[in-house]
Amino acid sequence: MKTAAEIYDVLRGILENDFEIDADDISMEANLYEELDLDSIDAVDLVVKLREITGKKIEPEAFKQVRTVADVVKEVEQLVN
């Protein structure tokens, strides 16, 4: 997982499979909280899953400003590269 596209594909899979979000609702612009209906507990679960996949420690602080799928991709991309 190195490119933004690869990260997006993994993230999309997590959102579909673990959070049961309809694939049609997931886009780079989608707001995690307003459009995809994640709550703060879901956000923590997402950070844990991303930590398992990347093997990197993800600080919850880094995700405080995250609002969209694109924001998550950007944060993960910075971590792994």
C-alpha positions as CSV (number, residue, x, y, z in Angstrom):
1,M,0.0,0.0,0.0
2,K,1.9,3.0,-1.2
3,T,-0.2,5.1,-3.7
4,A,-3.3,7.1,-2.9
5,A,-5.3,4.8,-5.2
6,E,-4.1,1.7,-3.3
7,I,-4.9,3.3,0.0
8,Y,-8.3,4.3,-1.3
9,D,-9.1,0.7,-2.4
10,V,-8.2,-0.7,1.0
11,L,-10.2,2.0,2.8
12,R,-13.2,1.4,0.6
13,G,-13.0,-2.3,1.4
14,I,-12.9,-1.6,5.1
15,L,-15.9,0.8,4.8
16,E,-17.9,-1.7,2.8
17,N,-17.1,-4.8,4.8
18,D,-16.6,-3.6,8.3
19,F,-19.0,-0.7,8.4
20,E,-21.6,-2.0,5.9
21,I,-21.5,1.2,3.9
22,D,-23.0,0.9,0.4
23,A,-20.2,1.0,-2.2
24,D,-22.1,3.7,-4.2
25,D,-21.9,6.1,-1.2
26,I,-18.1,5.9,-1.0
27,S,-16.1,8.5,-2.9
28,M,-13.1,10.6,-2.1
29,E,-15.4,13.6,-1.4
30,A,-17.7,11.6,0.9
31,N,-17.9,13.0,4.4
32,L,-17.3,10.3,6.9
33,Y,-19.7,11.6,9.5
34,E,-22.5,13.3,7.5
35,E,-22.7,11.1,4.4
36,L,-21.3,7.8,5.6
37,D,-22.9,7.9,9.1
38,L,-19.7,7.1,11.0
39,D,-19.7,8.2,14.6
40,S,-16.7,8.7,16.9
41,I,-16.6,5.0,17.9
42,D,-16.5,4.0,14.3
43,A,-13.7,6.5,13.7
44,V,-11.6,4.8,16.4
45,D,-12.4,1.4,14.9
46,L,-11.2,2.7,11.5
47,V,-8.0,4.0,13.0
48,V,-7.4,0.6,14.6
49,K,-8.0,-1.2,11.3
50,L,-5.7,1.1,9.5
51,R,-3.0,0.6,12.1
52,E,-3.3,-3.2,11.6
53,I,-3.0,-2.8,7.9
54,T,-0.1,-0.3,7.8
55,G,1.8,-1.6,10.8
56,K,2.2,2.0,11.8
57,K,1.1,3.7,15.0
58,I,-1.6,6.2,14.1
59,E,-2.1,9.0,16.6
60,P,-5.8,9.7,17.2
61,E,-4.8,13.4,17.1
62,A,-3.8,13.0,13.4
63,F,-7.4,11.9,12.7
64,K,-9.1,14.7,14.6
65,Q,-9.2,17.0,11.6
66,V,-10.2,14.2,9.2
67,R,-13.7,14.7,7.6
68,T,-13.7,13.1,4.2
69,V,-12.5,9.8,2.7
70,A,-9.8,11.9,0.9
71,D,-8.5,13.2,4.2
72,V,-8.1,9.6,5.5
73,V,-6.2,8.6,2.3
74,K,-3.9,11.6,2.7
75,E,-3.1,10.9,6.4
76,V,-2.4,7.2,5.7
77,E,-0.3,8.1,2.6
78,Q,1.8,10.4,4.8
79,L,2.3,7.6,7.4
80,V,3.4,4.9,5.0
81,N,5.6,7.0,2.7
